[in-house]
Amino acid sequence: MRLIIAILLPFLVFFTIGRPIAGIICLILQITLIGWLPAAIWAVYALGQYNTDKKIRDALADRR
């Protein structure tokens, strides 16, 4: 679900993963028509990093 949001409304993903400042910067980038594509790519990349970090945290928590 977040992946669809990352493509359609890139700035919103940053607010859902707890990065509001990046969300505001992404919104400013998304306002321009040319900047929408880089904003979507950035949001998908950040979402992938968030998911990876979450898996690592879960794995480390299981070890303890």
mmCIF file as Biopython writes it, N, C-alpha, C and O atoms, coordinates in Angstrom:
data_model
#
loop_
_atom_site.group_PDB
_atom_site.id
_atom_site.type_symbol
_atom_site.label_atom_id
_atom_site.label_alt_id
_atom_site.label_comp_id
_atom_site.label_asym_id
_atom_site.label_entity_id
_atom_site.label_seq_id
_atom_site.pdbx_PDB_ins_code
_atom_site.Cartn_x
_atom_site.Cartn_y
_atom_site.Cartn_z
_atom_site.occupancy
_atom_site.B_iso_or_equiv
_atom_site.auth_seq_id
_atom_site.auth_asym_id
_atom_site.pdbx_PDB_model_num
ATOM 1   N N  . MET A ? 1  ? 0.811  -1.186  0.000   1.0 0.0 1  A 1 
ATOM 2   C CA . MET A ? 1  ? 0.000  0.000   0.000   1.0 0.0 1  A 1 
ATOM 3   C C  . MET A ? 1  ? 0.862  1.261   0.000   1.0 0.0 1  A 1 
ATOM 4   O O  . MET A ? 1  ? 0.562  2.228   -0.700  1.0 0.0 1  A 1 
ATOM 5   N N  . ARG A ? 2  ? 1.933  1.243   0.789   1.0 0.0 2  A 1 
ATOM 6   C CA . ARG A ? 2  ? 2.822  2.399   0.834   1.0 0.0 2  A 1 
ATOM 7   C C  . ARG A ? 2  ? 3.530  2.607   -0.503  1.0 0.0 2  A 1 
ATOM 8   O O  . ARG A ? 2  ? 3.857  3.739   -0.860  1.0 0.0 2  A 1 
ATOM 9   N N  . LEU A ? 3  ? 3.765  1.544   -1.232  1.0 0.0 3  A 1 
ATOM 10  C CA . LEU A ? 3  ? 4.419  1.674   -2.535  1.0 0.0 3  A 1 
ATOM 11  C C  . LEU A ? 3  ? 3.534  2.447   -3.510  1.0 0.0 3  A 1 
ATOM 12  O O  . LEU A ? 3  ? 4.030  3.276   -4.273  1.0 0.0 3  A 1 
ATOM 13  N N  . ILE A ? 4  ? 2.253  2.186   -3.491  1.0 0.0 4  A 1 
ATOM 14  C CA . ILE A ? 4  ? 1.323  2.919   -4.357  1.0 0.0 4  A 1 
ATOM 15  C C  . ILE A ? 4  ? 1.291  4.393   -3.959  1.0 0.0 4  A 1 
ATOM 16  O O  . ILE A ? 4  ? 1.265  5.275   -4.817  1.0 0.0 4  A 1 
ATOM 17  N N  . ILE A ? 5  ? 1.293  4.647   -2.668  1.0 0.0 5  A 1 
ATOM 18  C CA . ILE A ? 5  ? 1.316  6.031   -2.187  1.0 0.0 5  A 1 
ATOM 19  C C  . ILE A ? 5  ? 2.620  6.706   -2.597  1.0 0.0 5  A 1 
ATOM 20  O O  . ILE A ? 5  ? 2.630  7.887   -2.941  1.0 0.0 5  A 1 
ATOM 21  N N  . ALA A ? 6  ? 3.727  5.952   -2.561  1.0 0.0 6  A 1 
ATOM 22  C CA . ALA A ? 6  ? 5.023  6.521   -2.941  1.0 0.0 6  A 1 
ATOM 23  C C  . ALA A ? 6  ? 5.045  6.948   -4.399  1.0 0.0 6  A 1 
ATOM 24  O O  . ALA A ? 6  ? 5.729  7.909   -4.751  1.0 0.0 6  A 1 
ATOM 25  N N  . ILE A ? 7  ? 4.320  6.263   -5.233  1.0 0.0 7  A 1 
ATOM 26  C CA . ILE A ? 7  ? 4.293  6.613   -6.650  1.0 0.0 7  A 1 
ATOM 27  C C  . ILE A ? 7  ? 3.309  7.749   -6.918  1.0 0.0 7  A 1 
ATOM 28  O O  . ILE A ? 7  ? 3.613  8.658   -7.691  1.0 0.0 7  A 1 
ATOM 29  N N  . LEU A ? 8  ? 2.142  7.708   -6.291  1.0 0.0 8  A 1 
ATOM 30  C CA . LEU A ? 8  ? 1.117  8.708   -6.563  1.0 0.0 8  A 1 
ATOM 31  C C  . LEU A ? 8  ? 1.309  10.004  -5.761  1.0 0.0 8  A 1 
ATOM 32  O O  . LEU A ? 8  ? 1.203  11.098  -6.316  1.0 0.0 8  A 1 
ATOM 33  N N  . LEU A ? 9  ? 1.586  9.882   -4.481  1.0 0.0 9  A 1 
ATOM 34  C CA . LEU A ? 9  ? 1.784  11.032  -3.595  1.0 0.0 9  A 1 
ATOM 35  C C  . LEU A ? 9  ? 3.085  10.846  -2.814  1.0 0.0 9  A 1 
ATOM 36  O O  . LEU A ? 9  ? 3.057  10.483  -1.638  1.0 0.0 9  A 1 
ATOM 37  N N  . PRO A ? 10 ? 4.221  11.094  -3.463  1.0 0.0 10 A 1 
ATOM 38  C CA . PRO A ? 10 ? 5.516  10.791  -2.836  1.0 0.0 10 A 1 
ATOM 39  C C  . PRO A ? 10 ? 5.741  11.442  -1.469  1.0 0.0 10 A 1 
ATOM 40  O O  . PRO A ? 10 ? 6.309  10.817  -0.574  1.0 0.0 10 A 1 
ATOM 41  N N  . PHE A ? 11 ? 5.302  12.685  -1.304  1.0 0.0 11 A 1 
ATOM 42  C CA . PHE A ? 11 ? 5.574  13.374  -0.040  1.0 0.0 11 A 1 
ATOM 43  C C  . PHE A ? 11 ? 4.898  12.699  1.144   1.0 0.0 11 A 1 
ATOM 44  O O  . PHE A ? 11 ? 5.405  12.764  2.264   1.0 0.0 11 A 1 
ATOM 45  N N  . LEU A ? 12 ? 3.763  12.055  0.914   1.0 0.0 12 A 1 
ATOM 46  C CA . LEU A ? 12 ? 3.000  11.443  1.998   1.0 0.0 12 A 1 
ATOM 47  C C  . LEU A ? 12 ? 3.721  10.252  2.622   1.0 0.0 12 A 1 
ATOM 48  O O  . LEU A ? 12 ? 3.537  9.963   3.804   1.0 0.0 12 A 1 
ATOM 49  N N  . VAL A ? 13 ? 4.532  9.568   1.841   1.0 0.0 13 A 1 
ATOM 50  C CA . VAL A ? 13 ? 5.267  8.402   2.356   1.0 0.0 13 A 1 
ATOM 51  C C  . VAL A ? 13 ? 6.215  8.812   3.470   1.0 0.0 13 A 1 
ATOM 52  O O  . VAL A ? 13 ? 6.364  8.100   4.463   1.0 0.0 13 A 1 
ATOM 53  N N  . PHE A ? 14 ? 6.853  9.962   3.302   1.0 0.0 14 A 1 
ATOM 54  C CA . PHE A ? 14 ? 7.811  10.399  4.312   1.0 0.0 14 A 1 
ATOM 55  C C  . PHE A ? 14 ? 7.133  10.679  5.652   1.0 0.0 14 A 1 
ATOM 56  O O  . PHE A ? 14 ? 7.726  10.461  6.709   1.0 0.0 14 A 1 
ATOM 57  N N  . PHE A ? 15 ? 5.908  11.154  5.605   1.0 0.0 15 A 1 
ATOM 58  C CA . PHE A ? 15 ? 5.175  11.367  6.849   1.0 0.0 15 A 1 
ATOM 59  C C  . PHE A ? 15 ? 4.780  10.037  7.492   1.0 0.0 15 A 1 
ATOM 60  O O  . PHE A ? 15 ? 4.725  9.945   8.718   1.0 0.0 15 A 1 
ATOM 61  N N  . THR A ? 16 ? 4.505  9.004   6.687   1.0 0.0 16 A 1 
ATOM 62  C CA . THR A ? 16 ? 4.112  7.714   7.254   1.0 0.0 16 A 1 
ATOM 63  C C  . THR A ? 16 ? 5.292  6.957   7.833   1.0 0.0 16 A 1 
ATOM 64  O O  . THR A ? 16 ? 5.110  6.110   8.708   1.0 0.0 16 A 1 
ATOM 65  N N  . ILE A ? 17 ? 6.514  7.247   7.358   1.0 0.0 17 A 1 
ATOM 66  C CA . ILE A ? 17 ? 7.676  6.541   7.902   1.0 0.0 17 A 1 
ATOM 67  C C  . ILE A ? 17 ? 8.416  7.374   8.952   1.0 0.0 17 A 1 
ATOM 68  O O  . ILE A ? 17 ? 9.492  6.991   9.412   1.0 0.0 17 A 1 
ATOM 69  N N  . GLY A ? 18 ? 7.827  8.524   9.329   1.0 0.0 18 A 1 
ATOM 70  C CA . GLY A ? 18 ? 8.395  9.305   10.421  1.0 0.0 18 A 1 
ATOM 71  C C  . GLY A ? 18 ? 9.495  10.260  10.012  1.0 0.0 18 A 1 
ATOM 72  O O  . GLY A ? 18 ? 10.386 10.542  10.814  1.0 0.0 18 A 1 
ATOM 73  N N  . ARG A ? 19 ? 9.463  10.765  8.794   1.0 0.0 19 A 1 
ATOM 74  C CA . ARG A ? 19 ? 10.459 11.735  8.332   1.0 0.0 19 A 1 
ATOM 75  C C  . ARG A ? 19 ? 9.747  12.970  7.783   1.0 0.0 19 A 1 
ATOM 76  O O  . ARG A ? 19 ? 9.704  13.168  6.569   1.0 0.0 19 A 1 
ATOM 77  N N  . PRO A ? 20 ? 9.186  13.807  8.668   1.0 0.0 20 A 1 
ATOM 78  C CA . PRO A ? 20 ? 8.364  14.940  8.206   1.0 0.0 20 A 1 
ATOM 79  C C  . PRO A ? 20 ? 9.148  16.024  7.468   1.0 0.0 20 A 1 
ATOM 80  O O  . PRO A ? 20 ? 8.605  16.642  6.552   1.0 0.0 20 A 1 
ATOM 81  N N  . ILE A ? 21 ? 10.398 16.273  7.834   1.0 0.0 21 A 1 
ATOM 82  C CA . ILE A ? 21 ? 11.177 17.301  7.148   1.0 0.0 21 A 1 
ATOM 83  C C  . ILE A ? 21 ? 11.449 16.877  5.710   1.0 0.0 21 A 1 
ATOM 84  O O  . ILE A ? 21 ? 11.350 17.688  4.789   1.0 0.0 21 A 1 
ATOM 85  N N  . ALA A ? 22 ? 11.791 15.609  5.520   1.0 0.0 22 A 1 
ATOM 86  C CA . ALA A ? 22 ? 11.981 15.103  4.161   1.0 0.0 22 A 1 
ATOM 87  C C  . ALA A ? 22 ? 10.665 15.150  3.390   1.0 0.0 22 A 1 
ATOM 88  O O  . ALA A ? 22 ? 10.668 15.358  2.176   1.0 0.0 22 A 1 
ATOM 89  N N  . GLY A ? 23 ? 9.554  14.961  4.074   1.0 0.0 23 A 1 
ATOM 90  C CA . GLY A ? 23 ? 8.243  15.050  3.440   1.0 0.0 23 A 1 
ATOM 91  C C  . GLY A ? 23 ? 7.949  16.437  2.919   1.0 0.0 23 A 1 
ATOM 92  O O  . GLY A ? 23 ? 7.385  16.593  1.835   1.0 0.0 23 A 1 
ATOM 93  N N  . ILE A ? 24 ? 8.327  17.443  3.681   1.0 0.0 24 A 1 
ATOM 94  C CA . ILE A ? 24 ? 8.112  18.826  3.243   1.0 0.0 24 A 1 
ATOM 95  C C  . ILE A ? 24 ? 9.004  19.147  2.052   1.0 0.0 24 A 1 
ATOM 96  O O  . ILE A ? 24 ? 8.561  19.788  1.099   1.0 0.0 24 A 1 
ATOM 97  N N  . ILE A ? 25 ? 10.258 18.708  2.099   1.0 0.0 25 A 1 
ATOM 98  C CA . ILE A ? 25 ? 11.165 18.926  0.972   1.0 0.0 25 A 1 
ATOM 99  C C  . ILE A ? 25 ? 10.654 18.200  -0.267  1.0 0.0 25 A 1 
ATOM 100 O O  . ILE A ? 25 ? 10.711 18.736  -1.373  1.0 0.0 25 A 1 
ATOM 101 N N  . CYS A ? 26 ? 10.166 17.005  -0.083  1.0 0.0 26 A 1 
ATOM 102 C CA . CYS A ? 26 ? 9.619  16.239  -1.196  1.0 0.0 26 A 1 
ATOM 103 C C  . CYS A ? 26 ? 8.376  16.904  -1.764  1.0 0.0 26 A 1 
ATOM 104 O O  . CYS A ? 26 ? 8.174  16.886  -2.978  1.0 0.0 26 A 1 
ATOM 105 N N  . LEU A ? 27 ? 7.551  17.481  -0.928  1.0 0.0 27 A 1 
ATOM 106 C CA . LEU A ? 27 ? 6.363  18.190  -1.396  1.0 0.0 27 A 1 
ATOM 107 C C  . LEU A ? 27 ? 6.750  19.382  -2.262  1.0 0.0 27 A 1 
ATOM 108 O O  . LEU A ? 27 ? 6.142  19.624  -3.304  1.0 0.0 27 A 1 
ATOM 109 N N  . ILE A ? 28 ? 7.752  20.115  -1.833  1.0 0.0 28 A 1 
ATOM 110 C CA . ILE A ? 28 ? 8.227  21.251  -2.628  1.0 0.0 28 A 1 
ATOM 111 C C  . ILE A ? 28 ? 8.755  20.763  -3.975  1.0 0.0 28 A 1 
ATOM 112 O O  . ILE A ? 28 ? 8.504  21.386  -5.006  1.0 0.0 28 A 1 
ATOM 113 N N  . LEU A ? 29 ? 9.479  19.657  -3.963  1.0 0.0 29 A 1 
ATOM 114 C CA . LEU A ? 29 ? 9.982  19.078  -5.212  1.0 0.0 29 A 1 
ATOM 115 C C  . LEU A ? 29 ? 8.843  18.576  -6.086  1.0 0.0 29 A 1 
ATOM 116 O O  . LEU A ? 29 ? 8.883  18.718  -7.308  1.0 0.0 29 A 1 
ATOM 117 N N  . GLN A ? 30 ? 7.843  17.997  -5.470  1.0 0.0 30 A 1 
ATOM 118 C CA . GLN A ? 30 ? 6.725  17.417  -6.209  1.0 0.0 30 A 1 
ATOM 119 C C  . GLN A ? 30 ? 5.828  18.475  -6.845  1.0 0.0 30 A 1 
ATOM 120 O O  . GLN A ? 30 ? 5.151  18.187  -7.832  1.0 0.0 30 A 1 
ATOM 121 N N  . ILE A ? 31 ? 5.809  19.665  -6.313  1.0 0.0 31 A 1 
ATOM 122 C CA . ILE A ? 31 ? 4.953  20.718  -6.852  1.0 0.0 31 A 1 
ATOM 123 C C  . ILE A ? 31 ? 5.293  21.021  -8.304  1.0 0.0 31 A 1 
ATOM 124 O O  . ILE A ? 31 ? 4.406  21.311  -9.106  1.0 0.0 31 A 1 
ATOM 125 N N  . THR A ? 32 ? 6.558  20.956  -8.636  1.0 0.0 32 A 1 
ATOM 126 C CA . THR A ? 32 ? 6.939  21.181  -10.031 1.0 0.0 32 A 1 
ATOM 127 C C  . THR A ? 32 ? 6.684  19.900  -10.813 1.0 0.0 32 A 1 
ATOM 128 O O  . THR A ? 32 ? 6.874  18.800  -10.295 1.0 0.0 32 A 1 
ATOM 129 N N  . LEU A ? 33 ? 6.260  20.044  -12.041 1.0 0.0 33 A 1 
ATOM 130 C CA . LEU A ? 33 ? 5.947  18.875  -12.866 1.0 0.0 33 A 1 
ATOM 131 C C  . LEU A ? 33 ? 7.194  18.051  -13.148 1.0 0.0 33 A 1 
ATOM 132 O O  . LEU A ? 33 ? 7.142  16.821  -13.142 1.0 0.0 33 A 1 
ATOM 133 N N  . ILE A ? 34 ? 8.309  18.720  -13.393 1.0 0.0 34 A 1 
ATOM 134 C CA . ILE A ? 34 ? 9.554  18.004  -13.670 1.0 0.0 34 A 1 
ATOM 135 C C  . ILE A ? 34 ? 10.067 17.315  -12.402 1.0 0.0 34 A 1 
ATOM 136 O O  . ILE A ? 34 ? 10.671 16.246  -12.477 1.0 0.0 34 A 1 
ATOM 137 N N  . GLY A ? 35 ? 9.830  17.917  -11.256 1.0 0.0 35 A 1 
ATOM 138 C CA . GLY A ? 35 ? 10.329 17.367  -9.997  1.0 0.0 35 A 1 
ATOM 139 C C  . GLY A ? 35 ? 9.517  16.209  -9.454  1.0 0.0 35 A 1 
ATOM 140 O O  . GLY A ? 35 ? 9.939  15.554  -8.501  1.0 0.0 35 A 1 
ATOM 141 N N  . TRP A ? 36 ? 8.345  15.942  -10.048 1.0 0.0 36 A 1 
ATOM 142 C CA . TRP A ? 36 ? 7.508  14.867  -9.532  1.0 0.0 36 A 1 
ATOM 143 C C  . TRP A ? 36 ? 8.170  13.501  -9.697  1.0 0.0 36 A 1 
ATOM 144 O O  . TRP A ? 36 ? 8.109  12.675  -8.787  1.0 0.0 36 A 1 
ATOM 145 N N  . LEU A ? 37 ? 8.793  13.255  -10.831 1.0 0.0 37 A 1 
ATOM 146 C CA . LEU A ? 37 ? 9.447  11.956  -11.068 1.0 0.0 37 A 1 
ATOM 147 C C  . LEU A ? 37 ? 10.601 11.715  -10.090 1.0 0.0 37 A 1 
ATOM 148 O O  . LEU A ? 37 ? 10.656 10.644  -9.486  1.0 0.0 37 A 1 
ATOM 149 N N  . PRO A ? 38 ? 11.526 12.670  -9.909  1.0 0.0 38 A 1 
ATOM 150 C CA . PRO A ? 38 ? 12.563 12.452  -8.893  1.0 0.0 38 A 1 
ATOM 151 C C  . PRO A ? 38 ? 11.989 12.288  -7.481  1.0 0.0 38 A 1 
ATOM 152 O O  . PRO A ? 38 ? 12.524 11.526  -6.676  1.0 0.0 38 A 1 
ATOM 153 N N  . ALA A ? 39 ? 10.901 13.002  -7.184  1.0 0.0 39 A 1 
ATOM 154 C CA . ALA A ? 39 ? 10.273 12.871  -5.866  1.0 0.0 39 A 1 
ATOM 155 C C  . ALA A ? 39 ? 9.722  11.465  -5.677  1.0 0.0 39 A 1 
ATOM 156 O O  . ALA A ? 39 ? 9.855  10.888  -4.598  1.0 0.0 39 A 1 
ATOM 157 N N  . ALA A ? 40 ? 9.106  10.907  -6.714  1.0 0.0 40 A 1 
ATOM 158 C CA . ALA A ? 40 ? 8.570  9.545   -6.628  1.0 0.0 40 A 1 
ATOM 159 C C  . ALA A ? 40 ? 9.693  8.523   -6.479  1.0 0.0 40 A 1 
ATOM 160 O O  . ALA A ? 40 ? 9.579  7.580   -5.695  1.0 0.0 40 A 1 
ATOM 161 N N  . ILE A ? 41 ? 10.769 8.707   -7.224  1.0 0.0 41 A 1 
ATOM 162 C CA . ILE A ? 41 ? 11.912 7.791   -7.117  1.0 0.0 41 A 1 
ATOM 163 C C  . ILE A ? 41 ? 12.519 7.873   -5.723  1.0 0.0 41 A 1 
ATOM 164 O O  . ILE A ? 41 ? 12.849 6.845   -5.131  1.0 0.0 41 A 1 
ATOM 165 N N  . TRP A ? 42 ? 12.667 9.069   -5.199  1.0 0.0 42 A 1 
ATOM 166 C CA . TRP A ? 42 ? 13.211 9.278   -3.855  1.0 0.0 42 A 1 
ATOM 167 C C  . TRP A ? 42 ? 12.323 8.619   -2.810  1.0 0.0 42 A 1 
ATOM 168 O O  . TRP A ? 42 ? 12.826 8.002   -1.872  1.0 0.0 42 A 1 
ATOM 169 N N  . ALA A ? 43 ? 11.017 8.743   -2.958  1.0 0.0 43 A 1 
ATOM 170 C CA . ALA A ? 43 ? 10.078 8.153   -2.000  1.0 0.0 43 A 1 
ATOM 171 C C  . ALA A ? 43 ? 10.143 6.623   -2.029  1.0 0.0 43 A 1 
ATOM 172 O O  . ALA A ? 43 ? 10.112 5.985   -0.977  1.0 0.0 43 A 1 
ATOM 173 N N  . VAL A ? 44 ? 10.232 6.037   -3.215  1.0 0.0 44 A 1 
ATOM 174 C CA . VAL A ? 44 ? 10.332 4.578   -3.320  1.0 0.0 44 A 1 
ATOM 175 C C  . VAL A ? 44 ? 11.645 4.099   -2.701  1.0 0.0 44 A 1 
ATOM 176 O O  . VAL A ? 44 ? 11.668 3.085   -2.004  1.0 0.0 44 A 1 
ATOM 177 N N  . TYR A ? 45 ? 12.730 4.818   -2.952  1.0 0.0 45 A 1 
ATOM 178 C CA . TYR A ? 45 ? 14.023 4.467   -2.368  1.0 0.0 45 A 1 
ATOM 179 C C  . TYR A ? 45 ? 13.979 4.568   -0.837  1.0 0.0 45 A 1 
ATOM 180 O O  . TYR A ? 45 ? 14.441 3.666   -0.139  1.0 0.0 45 A 1 
ATOM 181 N N  . ALA A ? 46 ? 13.423 5.663   -0.323  1.0 0.0 46 A 1 
ATOM 182 C CA . ALA A ? 46 ? 13.337 5.843   1.128   1.0 0.0 46 A 1 
ATOM 183 C C  . ALA A ? 46 ? 12.462 4.773   1.764   1.0 0.0 46 A 1 
ATOM 184 O O  . ALA A ? 46 ? 12.748 4.312   2.869   1.0 0.0 46 A 1 
ATOM 185 N N  . LEU A ? 47 ? 11.402 4.377   1.074   1.0 0.0 47 A 1 
ATOM 186 C CA . LEU A ? 47 ? 10.532 3.319   1.583   1.0 0.0 47 A 1 
ATOM 187 C C  . LEU A ? 47 ? 11.281 1.991   1.646   1.0 0.0 47 A 1 
ATOM 188 O O  . LEU A ? 47 ? 11.124 1.231   2.602   1.0 0.0 47 A 1 
ATOM 189 N N  . GLY A ? 48 ? 12.085 1.716   0.639   1.0 0.0 48 A 1 
ATOM 190 C CA . GLY A ? 48 ? 12.897 0.498   0.650   1.0 0.0 48 A 1 
ATOM 191 C C  . GLY A ? 48 ? 13.899 0.497   1.796   1.0 0.0 48 A 1 
ATOM 192 O O  . GLY A ? 48 ? 14.099 -0.527  2.449   1.0 0.0 48 A 1 
ATOM 193 N N  . GLN A ? 49 ? 14.532 1.645   2.042   1.0 0.0 49 A 1 
ATOM 194 C CA . GLN A ? 49 ? 15.470 1.758   3.152   1.0 0.0 49 A 1 
ATOM 195 C C  . GLN A ? 49 ? 14.765 1.592   4.492   1.0 0.0 49 A 1 
ATOM 196 O O  . GLN A ? 49 ? 15.302 0.964   5.404   1.0 0.0 49 A 1 
ATOM 197 N N  . TYR A ? 50 ? 13.569 2.150   4.613   1.0 0.0 50 A 1 
ATOM 198 C CA . TYR A ? 50 ? 12.791 2.028   5.841   1.0 0.0 50 A 1 
ATOM 199 C C  . TYR A ? 50 ? 12.456 0.558   6.113   1.0 0.0 50 A 1 
ATOM 200 O O  . TYR A ? 50 ? 12.585 0.082   7.241   1.0 0.0 50 A 1 
ATOM 201 N N  . ASN A ? 51 ? 12.030 -0.148  5.074   1.0 0.0 51 A 1 
ATOM 202 C CA . ASN A ? 51 ? 11.688 -1.561  5.241   1.0 0.0 51 A 1 
ATOM 203 C C  . ASN A ? 51 ? 12.911 -2.385  5.609   1.0 0.0 51 A 1 
ATOM 204 O O  . ASN A ? 51 ? 12.820 -3.288  6.441   1.0 0.0 51 A 1 
ATOM 205 N N  . THR A ? 52 ? 14.059 -2.088  4.999   1.0 0.0 52 A 1 
ATOM 206 C CA . THR A ? 52 ? 15.292 -2.803  5.320   1.0 0.0 52 A 1 
ATOM 207 C C  . THR A ? 52 ? 15.702 -2.544  6.762   1.0 0.0 52 A 1 
ATOM 208 O O  . THR A ? 52 ? 16.054 -3.477  7.484   1.0 0.0 52 A 1 
ATOM 209 N N  . ASP A ? 53 ? 15.658 -1.282  7.187   1.0 0.0 53 A 1 
ATOM 210 C CA . ASP A ? 53 ? 16.014 -0.944  8.567   1.0 0.0 53 A 1 
ATOM 211 C C  . ASP A ? 53 ? 15.079 -1.628  9.564   1.0 0.0 53 A 1 
ATOM 212 O O  . ASP A ? 53 ? 15.512 -2.068  10.629  1.0 0.0 53 A 1 
ATOM 213 N N  . LYS A ? 54 ? 13.812 -1.712  9.214   1.0 0.0 54 A 1 
ATOM 214 C CA . LYS A ? 54 ? 12.840 -2.367  10.091  1.0 0.0 54 A 1 
ATOM 215 C C  . LYS A ? 54 ? 13.141 -3.856  10.224  1.0 0.0 54 A 1 
ATOM 216 O O  . LYS A ? 54 ? 13.046 -4.405  11.322  1.0 0.0 54 A 1 
ATOM 217 N N  . LYS A ? 55 ? 13.503 -4.516  9.128   1.0 0.0 55 A 1 
ATOM 218 C CA . LYS A ? 55 ? 13.849 -5.937  9.177   1.0 0.0 55 A 1 
ATOM 219 C C  . LYS A ? 55 ? 15.102 -6.172  10.002  1.0 0.0 55 A 1 
ATOM 220 O O  . LYS A ? 55 ? 15.183 -7.146  10.749  1.0 0.0 55 A 1 
ATOM 221 N N  . ILE A ? 56 ? 16.078 -5.282  9.870   1.0 0.0 56 A 1 
ATOM 222 C CA . ILE A ? 56 ? 17.307 -5.419  10.657  1.0 0.0 56 A 1 
ATOM 223 C C  . ILE A ? 56 ? 17.011 -5.244  12.136  1.0 0.0 56 A 1 
ATOM 224 O O  . ILE A ? 56 ? 17.505 -6.009  12.964  1.0 0.0 56 A 1 
ATOM 225 N N  . ARG A ? 57 ? 16.200 -4.232  12.478  1.0 0.0 57 A 1 
ATOM 226 C CA . ARG A ? 57 ? 15.827 -4.030  13.884  1.0 0.0 57 A 1 
ATOM 227 C C  . ARG A ? 57 ? 15.110 -5.242  14.455  1.0 0.0 57 A 1 
ATOM 228 O O  . ARG A ? 57 ? 15.372 -5.650  15.586  1.0 0.0 57 A 1 
ATOM 229 N N  . ASP A ? 58 ? 14.206 -5.817  13.672  1.0 0.0 58 A 1 
ATOM 230 C CA . ASP A ? 58 ? 13.466 -7.003  14.127  1.0 0.0 58 A 1 
ATOM 231 C C  . ASP A ? 58 ? 14.400 -8.198  14.318  1.0 0.0 58 A 1 
ATOM 232 O O  . ASP A ? 58 ? 14.252 -8.958  15.275  1.0 0.0 58 A 1 
ATOM 233 N N  . ALA A ? 59 ? 15.348 -8.359  13.419  1.0 0.0 59 A 1 
ATOM 234 C CA . ALA A ? 59 ? 16.282 -9.477  13.531  1.0 0.0 59 A 1 
ATOM 235 C C  . ALA A ? 59 ? 17.176 -9.328  14.754  1.0 0.0 59 A 1 
ATOM 236 O O  . ALA A ? 59 ? 17.452 -10.305 15.450  1.0 0.0 59 A 1 
ATOM 237 N N  . LEU A ? 60 ? 17.629 -8.103  15.015  1.0 0.0 60 A 1 
ATOM 238 C CA . LEU A ? 60 ? 18.465 -7.876  16.177  1.0 0.0 60 A 1 
ATOM 239 C C  . LEU A ? 60 ? 17.675 -8.025  17.479  1.0 0.0 60 A 1 
ATOM 240 O O  . LEU A ? 60 ? 18.224 -8.464  18.490  1.0 0.0 60 A 1 
ATOM 241 N N  . ALA A ? 61 ? 16.422 -7.669  17.460  1.0 0.0 61 A 1 
ATOM 242 C CA . ALA A ? 61 ? 15.582 -7.816  18.647  1.0 0.0 61 A 1 
ATOM 243 C C  . ALA A ? 61 ? 15.345 -9.293  18.956  1.0 0.0 61 A 1 
ATOM 244 O O  . ALA A ? 61 ? 15.251 -9.677  20.122  1.0 0.0 61 A 1 
ATOM 245 N N  . ASP A ? 62 ? 15.249 -10.112 17.926  1.0 0.0 62 A 1 
ATOM 246 C CA . ASP A ? 62 ? 15.050 -11.549 18.116  1.0 0.0 62 A 1 
ATOM 247 C C  . ASP A ? 62 ? 16.277 -12.216 18.707  1.0 0.0 62 A 1 
ATOM 248 O O  . ASP A ? 62 ? 16.156 -13.226 19.400  1.0 0.0 62 A 1 
ATOM 249 N N  . ARG A ? 63 ? 17.442 -11.676 18.448  1.0 0.0 63 A 1 
ATOM 250 C CA . ARG A ? 63 ? 18.687 -12.263 18.963  1.0 0.0 63 A 1 
ATOM 251 C C  . ARG A ? 63 ? 18.840 -12.042 20.449  1.0 0.0 63 A 1 
ATOM 252 O O  . ARG A ? 63 ? 19.552 -12.793 21.116  1.0 0.0 63 A 1 
ATOM 253 N N  . ARG A ? 64 ? 18.189 -11.030 20.978  1.0 0.0 64 A 1 
ATOM 254 C CA . ARG A ? 64 ? 18.367 -10.695 22.408  1.0 0.0 64 A 1 
ATOM 255 C C  . ARG A ? 64 ? 17.431 -11.457 23.262  1.0 0.0 64 A 1 
ATOM 256 O O  . ARG A ? 64 ? 17.442 -11.300 24.483  1.0 0.0 64 A 1 
#
